[in-house]
Amino acid sequence: MDYLIPPQPQAVALVAGSDAVFPVHRIYCVGRNYVEHAQEMGGTGREAPFFFMKPADAVLAVSETAVGEMPYPPMTDNLHHEVELVLAIGTGGKDIPVAGALSHIWGYAVGLDMTRRDLQAESKAQGRPWCTAKGFDFSAPLGAIHPAATVSDMDQARISLEVNGKTRQNSDTGKLIWSLAEIIHCLSQLYTLQPGDLIFTGTPAGVAAVQRGDVLQARITGLSELNIKLV
């Protein structure tokens, strides 16, 4: 096949304990999936799940031993952190039943859904899409993916985020409004899921602004930490 212009490199995520990489197809994100966060953003805490997307090359893949550098994005004065459990899909499908949904997960990782909150607020006020608020360059920092067979209790795992050593977010994945299996089920009714898809499953309460020079440390029990510095 002859390309008219050089194709862009395949977006990839790193894999814990391996030199192999995980090819990223699409990035789906679940909005307001912890009760406390839904309430702090103005919801009731029990709305039906809704989804938005980031481009695959928004991933900023960070190794287990590194502190990744994330450029502070332009056109914002209010960049927020949102720590999330990320599902890496290994087997695709559509209309996936809840009962078998977890078997479609290849692995798990810690991720950050970085958000230009001021642009999001403007978009909401005008009834416009959130693309500029959520889908900018490097807006999806991602730690190493752990194969599903090597971890357990991801539906009851501690999730937290520190900024410069001070805790901002601290919760448990057991407080998800829509479970991991339900997320896959609902999403697969809207899209045919593909191997390589990533699903950011929502963030707990405590989202707040960060500045250049801040160091973020995101943790989920059983997974590699994700450490980034804003530059």
Backbone hydrogen bonds, N-H to C=O, Kabsch-Sander energy under -0.5 kcal/mol:
donor,donor_aa,acceptor,acceptor_aa,energy
3,Y,1,M,-0.5
13,A,22,F,-2.5
15,V,20,A,-0.7
16,A,145,I,-2.7
18,S,15,V,-1.6
22,F,13,A,-2.9
24,V,11,A,-2.9
25,H,23,P,-0.5
25,H,196,G,-2.4
27,I,54,K,-1.0
28,Y,26,R,-0.5
28,Y,198,L,-3.1
29,C,52,F,-2.8
30,V,200,F,-2.4
31,G,50,F,-2.4
35,V,175,K,-0.8
38,A,34,Y,-2.8
39,Q,35,V,-2.3
40,E,36,E,-2.2
41,M,37,H,-1.5
42,G,39,Q,-1.5
43,G,38,A,-3.5
50,F,31,G,-0.5
52,F,29,C,-2.0
54,K,27,I,-1.9
58,A,55,P,-2.1
59,V,56,A,-1.5
60,L,140,A,-1.6
61,A,59,V,-0.6
62,V,142,L,-2.6
66,A,63,S,-0.8
68,G,66,A,-0.6
68,G,227,N,-2.6
70,M,68,G,-0.6
70,M,229,K,-2.7
79,L,210,V,-0.5
80,H,115,T,-3.0
81,H,208,A,-1.6
84,E,111,G,-2.8
85,L,202,G,-0.5
86,V,109,A,-3.0
87,L,199,I,-2.6
88,A,107,G,-2.8
89,I,87,L,-0.6
89,I,197,D,-3.0
90,G,104,H,-2.5
91,T,104,H,-1.6
93,G,193,L,-1.9
95,D,188,S,-2.0
100,G,97,P,-0.8
101,A,97,P,-0.5
101,A,98,V,-1.2
103,S,100,G,-0.9
104,H,101,A,-1.9
105,I,102,L,-1.5
106,W,88,A,-3.3
107,G,88,A,-1.6
108,Y,146,H,-2.3
109,A,86,V,-1.9
111,G,84,E,-2.8
112,L,141,P,-2.2
113,D,82,E,-2.9
114,M,112,L,-1.1
114,M,139,S,-2.0
115,T,80,H,-2.1
116,R,133,A,-2.5
117,R,78,N,-1.9
117,R,115,T,-1.5
118,D,78,N,-0.5
120,Q,116,R,-2.2
121,A,117,R,-2.5
122,E,118,D,-1.9
123,S,119,L,-2.3
124,K,120,Q,-2.7
125,A,121,A,-2.3
126,Q,122,E,-1.5
127,G,123,S,-0.5
127,G,124,K,-1.1
128,R,123,S,-3.0
133,A,130,W,-1.2
134,K,130,W,-1.9
135,G,131,C,-2.9
139,S,136,F,-1.6
140,A,58,A,-2.1
142,L,60,L,-2.6
143,G,110,V,-3.0
145,I,14,L,-2.8
146,H,108,Y,-3.3
148,A,106,W,-2.9
150,T,147,P,-2.1
151,V,148,A,-1.2
156,Q,153,D,-1.8
157,A,154,M,-0.5
159,I,171,S,-1.9
160,S,219,R,-2.6
161,L,169,Q,-2.3
162,E,217,Q,-2.3
163,V,166,K,-2.7
164,N,215,V,-3.0
166,K,163,V,-1.7
168,R,161,L,-3.0
169,Q,161,L,-1.7
171,S,159,I,-3.0
173,T,157,A,-2.9
175,K,172,D,-2.3
176,L,173,T,-1.6
177,I,33,N,-3.3
179,S,177,I,-0.5
183,I,179,S,-2.5
184,I,180,L,-2.0
185,H,181,A,-2.3
186,C,182,E,-2.9
187,L,183,I,-2.8
188,S,184,I,-2.3
189,Q,185,H,-0.6
189,Q,186,C,-1.0
190,L,186,C,-0.6
190,L,187,L,-1.2
191,Y,187,L,-2.3
193,L,93,G,-2.3
193,L,191,Y,-0.9
196,G,89,I,-2.8
197,D,194,Q,-2.0
198,L,26,R,-2.8
199,I,87,L,-2.5
200,F,28,Y,-3.2
200,F,198,L,-0.5
201,T,85,L,-2.3
201,T,199,I,-0.6
210,V,79,L,-2.3
213,G,230,L,-3.4
214,D,211,Q,-2.1
216,L,214,D,-0.5
216,L,228,I,-3.2
217,Q,162,E,-2.5
218,A,216,L,-0.5
218,A,226,L,-3.2
219,R,160,S,-2.7
221,T,158,R,-2.0
223,L,220,I,-2.3
226,L,218,A,-2.5
227,N,225,E,-0.5
228,I,216,L,-2.2
229,K,68,G,-3.0
230,L,214,D,-2.4
231,V,70,M,-2.5
